[in-house]
Amino acid sequence: MPHRQPIFNVPGAVAAMTLVLVGVHAVRTLVLSDDADIEVLTYFAFIPARYGLPDTMFYLPGGWGPKVWSVVTYALLHANWMHLIVNLVWLLAFGTPVARRFGSVRFTVFCAVTAAAGAGAHYFTHPDALVPLIGASAAVSGAMAAAVRFAFAPGAALSGARSIFADHLPAGSLAQNFRDTRVLTFVGAWFALNLLFAFGISMPGADGAEIAWQAHVGGFVAGLLLFSLFDPVPRSRTA
């Protein structure tokens, strides 16, 4: 009998990340009081002003701790259920092939690094902001960028002739990727969408909040550039 793929074939790292994100939001919305939730945001959301403004101008509890961990932990927090669901849809779509290729440990570290890159990009443009940055979009954007690095390779998922090893085929260099019109089209469309966010176009789940498109860009660019550092599959070679 031919081997059958399971209907739900989600890598363990993606499944675990999904459960953590859902669990965190469920506790915040169903268990914690409003005051307790504000306390969580104060400790774990990324607040640029925590780094830029003198301590005498405002007070945020936690000392140095939140300055260290909030560049990643902000990605565990979401504005509402719709915000979370949108990020989970894209995580499942693009994080799944990347997690299969990288393995659980590499994938988890990759998501943390791209989340931190998103926080850095947001800080660069909003160094004195007291408004907290939350959401997994930067890490998801990093997964999108990583997926595009190998998804169009011969035999890969979007090549038109998918093989059974689609997620483990050699990827080209960044220069080779950008000579592929399909990659250019995907990247161009992604940046065009975020340009709309920059001009104030909203998305489901935003509830009027400003979309931190700079964090998206930071995560995406980091995913493109750092892909090779995490990729365990040897590069393709051309004569």
Secondary structure, 3 states (H helix, E strand, C coil): CCCCCCCCCCCHHHHHHHHHHHHHHHHHHHCCCHHHHHHHHHHHCECCHHHHCCHHHCCCCCCCHHHHHHHHHHHHCCCCHHHHHHHHHHHHHHHHHHHHHHCHHHHHHHHHHHHHHHHHHHHHHCCCCCCCECCCHHHHHHHHHHHHHHCCCCCCCCCCCCCCCHHHCCCCCHHHHCCCHHHHHHHHHHHHHHHHHHCCCCCCCCCCCCCCHHHHHHHHHHHHHHHHHHCCCCCCCCC
